[in-house]
Each structure stands twice: as C-alpha cells, then as structure tokens.
Amino acid sequence: MKTNNENMNVSLLAVAVQGALLAMFAMPVYAADAADDEVAALKRPVNSIEVGVSNVSQSSAKFGEYNGLNKAAANVIGNFSVKGGDAYNPFGESGTLRWGMYGSDLGTTSRALGGSVGSQGKWDLSIGYDELQHNIADTYQTPYVGAMGGNTFLLPVGLPRLNNTNLITPAQLQTVAISSTRKNTNVGAGIILNDAWSVKFDYNQLVQSGAKLMSFGSMKVAGGSAGEYVSILANPTNYKTDSINLALNWLGDNAYATGSYYGSFFRDANTGVKFQTFDAIANGIQTQSTMPSNDFHQLNLSGGYTLTPTTKLTGGLSYAKNTQNSAYAYDVYSMVNPVAPFTNGVSPQASLNGDVRTTHADVKLVDQTTKALTLSASVKFDERNNKTASNFYYMNALDGATNHQGNFANAPVSNSKTQFELAGDYRIDKDQLLNLTYNREDVKRWCNQYAIGGLGVVAGGAPGSNLYPAGANCVVAVASKDDKLSTAYKLKLSDAVKLNVGYAYSQRSTTSDANAITPRLSLNGNLTGAVPLIQGVNAGDFRGFYPFFNASRKQQMLKGGVNWQANEKFSLGMGAKFTDDKYDSLYGVKAGNSWSVNLDADYNYSENGSFSAYLTQEHKQRDMTDLQTVAAITANATRLPVPANGTWSDRQKDDDTTIGLALKQNGLMDSKLDLTGDLSYSMGRTGYTTVLNYVGTTATPNFWTCNSPTLASCGSLPTIKNDVIQLKLTGKYKVSKSAEVTVGYLFQQMRSTDYYYNGLQSTFTPNQVMPTNQQSPNYTINVVTASYSYLF
Amino acid sequence: MKLFSKVLISCALLGSLAPVALAADNRNAGKDIGHVFLASAEPAAKPVEVLKAAAKDIVLKGDAKCTVCHDESDSPKVLSISQTRHGVTADGRTPTCTSCHGESIAHLGHKGSSKPPKPDHVFGKNSGTSAAERNGACLSCHKGDKRTHWEGSQHQRNDVSCTSCHTIHSAHDKVRERATQDEVCFTCHKEQRAETHKISTHPVNADKLACSGCHNLHGSAGPKLLKKNTVNETCWTCHADKRGPFLFEHQPATEDCTICHAQHGSNIRPMLRTRPPFMCQECHDGSHASGTPVGLNAAGRQGGMTVAPSRNNVGGSCLNCHNMVHGSNSPAGGFLQR
C-alpha cells in the first residue's frame, strides 16, 4: 500500500529531486504502460489452454478409482478456460455480458466440459458435461460368460459341478475389469425479472452404465445339492436419472421467499438379471431383481421475514410424492407358487404401485434481544408416509427348505421425526461467548396398512393360522424421544490465543412393542405360527435385543481446541473430541466410544513461501453382545455346543492416523518459477475380536477353542490394514507472459491387507462360493506429467 | 540558490509525475495522451491536477479515493475484484468499496506517516470487526434463496463469517471451485479431512465431488447443513436407484443411509461403518446364522482347513445371499435375497 508522507525535510527533497530527475530523463515513456499492463492483468481474466501428457507406471483400478488413471499408459492432459464479454473491459465502457468455457481432464474418463453466458443482473445460461468412471476391480475373475453391463450370466458348457474337492482351475477363469461410469449433463438458466422477482431452472441427466460387483445366491434346484450357492457377478448399472428444479424467488425489503418444484425420475434399463447356479449346471436360469424405476415430485416453499431489526423469522414447507410401479421380476424358483395367482389364493398386485409421501415443515425464530444475547427457537417436522398396500407373498428361502418358506406381508413402514430446539448465545464480553442449546427429537414409526391373516404355518401348508392379527405392529421400535443438552464456550485469551470447549449430553428413550410382527418372521421362534405369538422375542430378535440406531441410549460428547497465532507468520492449532455411547439393550450394541486429536501448524515464512503440517489421530470402538440363536448341546460340523442363554461379545476397533505436509514456494528464478509439494500418509487399522461368554465341555476340543482351524468361532480376526503414502510435486515455470510449462511428479503407494478377500481365492474355496481371485489393492505408482499452457 | 532549488524541484516533480498521468489517463479514458502531455510541457500547476486526475475510478464506481493508495501494487490484489461478479459495474446492484468497508471517514482522512486507522469494516483473518457485522455487509444484498436458513445455522452461531470461506477480491474464490473447495472446509473440519484419505470414499480427493455437493454451507432445514430436508433425500439426489419405494423395504435404508454408511470415508468398502456379518448382527439377532459368532471363520483362512468355512461368513458374509439390503422389488424378495 502506498503511504503519503507530506513532512519531507530538505535532505529528503534533495534525494527526491535527484530521483525525479532521473525518472524524468531516464525512465522510458512506456513505464506507465507497464503500470497499465499490471492493472489490466488484474482486471482481465487470464485465459488458458493447457496440453500435455502424463504417464502412469502401473495399472491399478484402486489408484485410478476416480481419477481416470487406472491403466499403465500415457494419457493426454487437456484443460482450458476461456472467458470473455464486455463486462471485462478493463478501461473502456463496460457492459454486463460475460461468457466462459472450460474443460478439465479431457484426456481421461474424469473429463468435464462446459460453458456459461449471462448478462449479469438480467439472465444467465449454462451447460455442462461431467464424466466419472468408477473403476471398481481389475483383479476380478469369473467363469461366467456375459458382458460387463449385460444382464445375463451363463456358465460355459462343460464346466463340471464345483464343490470342495472339485475346485475351479485358473484356466476356467477370465479376468474382467469392473467399472461403473456416470455421465452427467446439465443445463441451467436464470432470469432476473426485476428487483423483486427471479426465476431459476436446472436440468440434469445422469446416465450410468457398466456394473458393480454383487453376490447372487442361488435357489436350490433339481439336481443340485442345496441352495445358497454364491456367485459374485457384475450387476449392471444401466440407469438414467433426470432431475429438474424450477424455482421462483421473491425478494422484498423485509422478506424473501422461494417456491420451487423438484422432480427426479429414475429409470433402470433392466428389470432383472438372469444367472445360472454352479450347483447344478444343467438346471435352469434364475432371476435376480434389480432396482426399480421410480419417480419423485416435490413442491417446496421457503422464506424469511424480518419482524423487527433484531428479530427474524424463517421457515419452509415441502411436500413430495415418490411412486414406483415397475413390474415385478419373478424368479420361478423362488416363488412357492410361481404361476399366477402366485400366492396360493391371495392375489397381490403384479407390480407394487408404491406410493410414499414425504412432508417437511420448519420454522425458526431468531431474536437478538440485546447486542450480547441472541435467542432462537425452531421446530422441524419430517414425515415419510408410506401409503403402499401390504399383501402376503409366499416365497422360498434360498436353501429351498420347506420349513424356511416365508409367507409374510410386505411392511410399508412410515416414520416421522419432530425436532424442537431452543438455543441461546450470550456474549459475556467481546472476548467470551457462551452458548446453550436444548434439543428434543420425537420419532414415530408405523404402518398405515398391514395385511392381516395370511397362510399361517407354511411348513407343509395348513393355511389359515392367524399369524398376523389385526392391529399388529409392523415395527418394534414404535417411538423414541431424545433429549439433548449442549453447551459451548469460546474465549479469546489474547490476540494470539483462542480457546473453545464444548459438552453435550443426550438421552434417547425408546418405546418398543415386543409383539410386533416384522417381515422375515418365519425364521425365528415363531416359525410354527403359534397363536398367540411366542413371547420372548422382539419380532425377529430375542427380547432384550434392539437395533442400535433406535435403541434407548445415553450419549456424551466433549470437545475442545486451542489456536495460537504466534505471529503473522506462524500459527498452531490443536483440537480434540471424545464421545461415549451407552445403550440400554441387554443384547446388541452395548457401548461405543470415539476420540480424535488434531494438530495443525502453518508457517508462512515469506510472502511467497509457506509450510504447513497436520496430524489427525482417530479411534473408534464398538462393543456388542449377542445371544446365540439356538442352544445346541451337541456340536456338529457347523455349530458349537452352546448352552442355553449362551452369549458372545464382539469388539470393533478402528484406529486411523493421517499426516500431511505441504510446502509452497513461489517467485523463484526471478519470479518465474512456482513450486508446490504435498506429502500425505494415512494408516487405517480395523480389527474385530469375538469372545464366547460361556464355558463348555472339552469333549470336542476342535469345536471349542478360539484357535480351532476348522470353525474358529472366536478370537481376533486378522487386522484390516490400509496404508497409503503420497508425494506430489509440481513445478510451474513462466516462460513468458503468455506461456507456462508445468512439470509434475506423483508417487502413490498403497499397502492393503484385508481378510475379506481370503475366502474368494480359487486355491481355497468355501464349497458354495464361486472364487473370483480378487486381491486387496496393493500398488506403487509413479506418474510423471508435463504440460504447456498458453495464456492469453 | 533557493530559487534554483525550487525550479529544480518543480521540474523534477513534473517529470516524475508524467508517467503517473500517462497511466491514469490511460486507465480512465483508454486514450494515449501521454505524448501530447509530454510535448506540450504545460504549466507547472499540473501536479495537483494530475493527482486529481489520477484519483479516478479504476474498477468500481467511486473507488478512486481508495485505489489512489490501494492500487495494483497492493497485496492481496484488491483490483482483481474486477474479474468477479462484484466487478461488473454496469450491473446497477454492484457495490463499491464503501458498500462493504463502510464510509471509513477516519481511514480516508488520515494524514501523516503513521499507520492509518482501519476502515469501518475489515474482513481479514484477525479483523476487529465482529462476524455479525462482517456478515451484515454481505447479507444486506445476499439474502433469501440458498441463504434462507443462515440465521441460527451452525456456521452463523459459531462466528463463521462469509469471508472466513470466501475471498471476495480474488478472481478464483477457492470455496466456489470444486477442485479447491475442500481445502477451505478442511481448515476447520479436520476429521473429515482425515476420512477422505481412507480406502473407501466419495471422489472428493479426485476433485469430482465438493462438500457443497451434499451440504448447503449457508444453512439448511436439513440435518448437518445438508442440502435436502433429510439425509436420504440428499443421498438419493445421486443414488436414486436406492430410493424405491421397494416391495420389501429394509427399515434403516428408508430412514437414514448413515446408519450403515460412513459418508466421509471408511476402511471398509463400500464406505461401511463396519464389516458384515458384524454390521448385520448389530441389528439382527434371532434369525438364521446372524446369531452365530463367526470370529476367525469370517477370515476364510486358507491354511489347515479341514472343513470349508461357511458361505455365511466369508467375503460379503450375510450379503452373499441377502444382497438386496437397500430393498427388493421381487415378490420373492422377503428375505432380501431376490
């Protein structure tokens, strides 16, 4: 910044005279032009076209998961950004028109391209295209014949029936790269009608192709030994989603409002996937359903009103209709009576005619009672009202066992959540802020209609037993109330030091209906269709067991942080957070806790140079206790001898370390060279330890010890390890005003060990899982880039 | 001698200011009058006029009184505001310097060599201006629409100001560009920064998804500043295939995707909070094999096996058969297997 010193003394004047004389006679006339150039450079956008090449040293789907660099190959670098319009005129009369075009990563499958034009304050128009290939696996192998993205997977003729002794050979497998590609095209427009009214329109089409890996379990078929033969196949993602948003905005002196329509229309090109079981090669092709096409229409209204200069009211309303009526994908093997009417006398729809209405309402009042005190009160209501009909469906479980057949109703669950919040922020003085918040959350769950009656006992027939009495709940946790109190305190200890600390306590109380009848009931103690229902179970679960997300719970959170701005160049920050959850459930998730610590340091050692470093350490832990399903006094090959009420516990521990270093040095070599360097390292560890909480006999030791090589039903699983280190160096050299050369180097190494893949190897195959030979991602990749940018 | 000095000084000042006049006139008129000025060698009274001429607007209407000092040599480069939407002077709504910084009488009227007092509103990192005052300058124009729920939002209550995230004078506002937005958000949200380095994430580090893809940082009616009213509505914006409604629904999938998924990153693919069968066993106890402790069996150990481990435990575990965990539209999908 310039400063004017009007108190120059004579000696200074003398110096000024000499300097001025020098300037008068020696400075080129074009010195002023240089200043103009500098001003113009600041006022005009810099357009750029960048072309170059990058080389990737090794193929890896994981490295190239999202960046398009999944192949060991040279890739074209192509980026551009061009802007113009009379609104950029740096010295002359300027207008309001601006336009721009951009393209990025044009040489890869992560390319984006677009443009916009608009007269600011009047209208604007934009169009964009964005592509993303999600590379999922490059080590996947399969004997199945069928293209990735297709919906039919058959086994080659002559493939023998596989089992534990007749393993598949490498020659029978082919490697298939699995990826799912998203192509987004969007168009946007806006018109400002006048000072008060404006209209906005956005349209987006997302076209998805390719596939994602999914397990397909087979039904037992004639000639096969059993069901539940698992093939991991490329489930097609041939989707298209069209989204529209049309909004009308109004802006007044003391109020504003927006009314909008949002529509989203999802279409799946497939209604099912055909696949062949490897249990019985000669037998029929089975059908797996896919995601059904659906529509979503939503009307929204939101706005705000300034009641007084210190009191503001905001609120919103939304109402939506979500429908789905895709034809069912029948699997003749899975339906007990597959020919219509396929439910043994009850005739539900041939398609769902699904209908869900969602409602949202919110209102918030904020009042700055005094300059020091701000109070707010808000209420939010969200409801998912499922109006879909409930009917009975009569189906086989995959194992084909008659006593596992299911005849139960679909449960179109509705839920609502009402949230009430009171908050106060009190500024004790200019350096201290205290806030206190009370939050209440009420959740309800229900079915508007739940089919009653049904076939009752399904093992062998005998329809008519009243498994589903009128008035039965379709959900166990019918309601919950969560009260939360939180407080935070901030203190500016000095200009250099700032502190903050916060604490929150919440208590959720859940009301459960132990006699609720949830779907998939038939595989628990109520299988025999006793009337009344067998007590001692929460629908599908043992009494005392609750899903953690709706169980009664007490939760505490404590956090704090300090920031120290030592001087203009150096700052240091530290933060920590601790949470503790305690669940009231006898079984299920009992407790959880987490903590994290963050350290950050920034050192701006010069105007052109900076160095920063950070460290984050996280820990999460979850403990659960489950009741063994069935007391089994006699052990067999798949079951431990479990005493009645025998329980087991499992602990999950996650520990993650992330470290980052960044260095930036600009203005080297006479302000022509800029350098940046980033180094990051992340280390993730996840482990599970299972403990049996009972002691049995030693009659069958192989079945009892955690070290049993056969069943090994307790002990610690091999730790899941994911280590990634990355070094990124970039140098940008300004050849001239209009040219830059950029050279970059990227090193990334991933070391991953995950037991998930063990059971998928062809050298070791559970006799009912088709091996895929997928591997934990491990790679060491070097990427070198060089590009030339033309600036204008 | 004194007279000689005065003449000399006058000539020298005149000469030294010539380039300034040239520059100023060029900026304001776009005309090259420098040669005329130099050739005419007009009266010595010019310096004052030249100074006035120099004090013409460079970017914004009425910015002359500011840009006379805060010119192209200023750091940060304030004149770059010309490239932003705030620099379109032909748009009648475009502010000038004092619209945001206040009339700043004391700052403008300062004389002498001492450091001038600060403008009325300063927006820097260690500004003495309160967040509310800073935000007031922005919200006087930017109200409604996406900022409807700003008042009382998490960011507002925590003294986050607009300029905590936005760089108003810069042609490249990092928080408005997809490739760099996360750097701004991670300044405060350190855990999320760490989570994006895990093995299973959204494409944030690949610059294909910005935080604002899911969150409305200016306040929202949804939880966690999400753009939509609920978690699921937000997720279904991109993952509409999971929206249904399905014939056979899975309760947590209809309520909240984050019951199972760690949306910012996880060690367990695909962005799961935990690995099946444990994930399933956290909610399912009584049925089938879900009540069975699997321990090492889930690892599918390759050595010393005398009995192949169950397909219930290895690989996807429960999901090997119960694959339609987001819901099934098959009439045989009651077990979420079809």
Interface residues (C-beta under 8 A of the other chain):
Chain A: M1 K2 T3 N4 N5 E6 N7 L13 A16 V17 Q18 G19 A20 L21 A23 M24 F25 M27 V29 A31 A32 D33 A35 D36 E38 V39 L42 K43 R44 P45 V46 K62 E65 Y66 N67 D86 A87 Y88 P90 F91 G92 S94 G95 T96 R98 S104 S110 Q120 G121 D130 L132 H134 N164 L206 M214 S215 F216 G217 E228 V230 I232 T237 Y239 T241 S243 A247 N249 W250 L251 Y256 A257 T258 S264 F266 D268 G272 T287 Q288 S289 M291 P292 N294 F296 S302 G303 G304 K312 T314 G316 S318 N322 T323 Q324 S326 Y328 A329 Y330 D331 S334 M335 F342 T343 P348 L352 G354 D355 V356 T358 H360 D362 K364 V366 S376 S378 K380 D382 R384 N386 T388 Y393 M395 N396 A397 L398 G406 F408 N410 A411 P412 V413 N415 A423 D425 L433 N435 R445 V475 K490 D495 P519 R520 L523 N524 G525 V537 G540 D541 F542 F545 P547 F548 F549 Q565 G575 K577 Y587 G588 V589 S596 N598 D600 E607 Y614 T616 E618 R622 M624 D626 L627 Q628 T629 V630 A637 T638 R639 W648 D650 Q652 D654 D656 T658 S680 S682 G684 R685 T686 Y688 T690 L692 C706 P709 T710 L711 A712 S713 C714 G715 S716 L717 P718 I720 N722 V724 M750 S752 Y755 Y756 Y757 N758 G759 L760 Q761 T763 F764 T765 P766 N767 Q768 V769 P777
Chain B: S5 L8 I9 C11 A12 L13 L14 G15 S16 A18 P19 V20 A21 L22 A23 N26 R27 N28 A29 G30 G34 H35 L38 I58 V59 V68 C69 H70 D71 E72 S73 D74 S75 K77 L79 S80 S82 Q83 R85 G87 V88 T89 A90 D91 G92 R93 K111 G112 S113 P116 N126 K143 G144 D145 T148 H149 E151 G152 R157 D159 A171 A179 K190 E191 R193 A194 E195 H197 K198 I199 P203 N205 A206 K208 A221 N229 T230 E233 W236 T237 C238 A240 D241 K242 R243 G244 P245 F246 L247 F248 E249 Q251 P252 T254 E255 D256 I259 N267 I268 T274 R275 F278 Q281 E282 C283 H284 D285 G286 S287 H288 A289 S290 G291 T292 P293 V294 G295 L296 N297 A298 A299 G300 R301 Q302 G303 G304 M305 T306 V307 A308 P309 S310 R311 N313 V314 G315 G316 L319 N320 C321 H322 N323 M324 H326 S328 N329 S330 P331 A332 G333 G334 F335 L336 Q337 R338
